């Protein structure tokens, strides 16, 4: 690892050593970005749980006017954090139960769902959805920044590959030591 105050480091570090330092930076940054995406997903799932607890309480009370058929889910799909709302509807099943069908609600532009999508929901649900959606909006913004950081890291790696053209590694795997490049004469 390079030290800031070492004046003579440029004489000690070979080109392969410099490359490995940079590749290790990329590996570490990728790991940290992935970890932060997972942390954001857990945060979002806790928000979803808050909403679902209110929904379950309303169902247990059994007052028809207090039931909400809106649901939410959180997932990571193709490296992207998604927090979605949907509306459920039921129809009698051929057996004794009911079939549940879900319709995804469109978010539209920006980082949040419109409050107008939920205007027919009971007050408790509108309040809970607003509170959860306030947090979701912040998490969507964070996820967008993490995505930009991943893109910038890929761009940085491309530049690194140009600096060390004989050792291009698209997935920045550790290279065995002593892998010196030949220099043109």
N, C-alpha and C positions, 0 to 999 in steps of 0.2 A: 504494500500500500504506500502510495506517495505521501510524503510529509511536506507541508507548506514551507517550513523553514529550512529545508535541506537544500543548500545552494548548489551542490554538485550532483543532484539526482540525475540530471540529463546525461551524465557520463556513466552512470551505473545501470540505468534502465535500457534494455534493448528494445527494438521495435516489437518483437513478439510479447515482451512483458507489458509494454504500453497497450498493445491490442487486448491482451487478456484483462488488464485493469478496466478498459472500456467495455469489454464484453460482460464482465462481472457486474458493472454498473447497470447494464441493460437487463441482465437476469434479475438483479435485485429490484430494480424499478418495476419490472413486470410482476414480480411476486407481490410487491407492496400494492400495486394498483389492483391486482386481482383480490387481494385480501380486503382492501377498502370497499370494493364492489360487494363482496360477501357481507361485510359489516353493514353497508347500506341496505342490503336485502333483508338482513335480520331486523334492522330498524323498521323497515317497511312492513315486514310480517307482524311485528308487534303492534303496529298501527291497525293492520287488518284484523288482528285478534281482538283489539278494542272494539271495532265495529261489530264483529261477529258475536261478541259477548252481549252487546246491546240487542242485537237481532234475536239471539236465543232467549234473552229475558222477555222480550215482547211476545215471543211464541209461547213461552211458559205461562204468561198472564192470560193468553187466549182471547184478548179483545181484538175483534176483526179489524177495527179502525186503526189499531196500532201495529198491524203486521206490515212488514216491508218485504218486498220481493227483489230488492236490490242486493247484490253481493259484490265482493271484491276479492281479487287474488293478486298475489305477488309471485313473480318468477324471474329467473334469469334465462333468457333465450338468446342463443348465439352471442354470448358475451354482453348482452344488453339487459339492464334491469327494467322490468315492466311491472307497473302497478295499474291494474285495470279494474273497471267496474262493469257489471253486467246485470241484466234483469232476468229473473227466473219466472217461468210460467209452468203450470202443471196441467196435465190432462190425465183422465183415468187410464190406467193400464189395463191390459186384457185380463190380468189377474186381479187381486184384491187391492193392489197399491195404486200409486200414481207415477207417471213419467214426468221428469223434470226436464225442461228445455231452457237453455240459457241463450240470451241474445247479448252480444258484446255491445257496450255503449261506446260511441265514437268520442274520442277526446277532442279532436279538432286541433287547431294550431295552439302553440304555447305549451306551457308546462302543467296545465291543470284542466280538469273537466269543468264544464260550465255548470253553475248552480241550477240553471233552468232544466237540466236533465232530471233533477231530483225534486222538482217543485210539487209533485203530487204525493210525495212520500210523507209519512207521519212526521210530526215535529221532532220527535226524538231522533228519527233517522236522518232528517235534514241537518240537525245539529251535529250528530256524530259524523256524517259524511263530510260536512264542512271542516270539522276538526281534523279528520283523517286526511282529507284532500289538501288542507293547508300544509301538513307535514309531507305528503306525497309530492307536492309541488317542489318543496325544497330538495327532497331526495332525487326527483327527476333532474333538477338543475345540477345537483352534485354528480349524478350519473353521466350527464352530458359532458361535464368537465373531465371526468375520468376517461370518457371515450376520446375526447380531444387529446388528453395526455397520452393515451395509448397510440393514437395516430401520430402524434409528435415523436413518440419513442420509436415507432416504425421508421419515420423519416430520418431520425437521428441514426438509426441502425444502417439505413441505406448510405448515409454519409460515411459512417464508419467502414462499411464495405468498400467504399471508394478509396478511403485512406489506406486500407489493407486489402488490396484487390485479390491477392493470391489465396486469401483465407476466408472468402465470403461464407457466412453461415446465416441462413435465414431464420433459424430458431435459436441462435446464440448458445449453442451447446459448448460445454467446456472443451477446450482443445488440450491435447496432451502437451506437456512441457517440452522444451527444446525444439519446437516447430519453427525454426528460423526460415525466413524467406531469403531467396537468392536476390541479390541486388544486381541490376544491370551494370555493366562496366562502361 
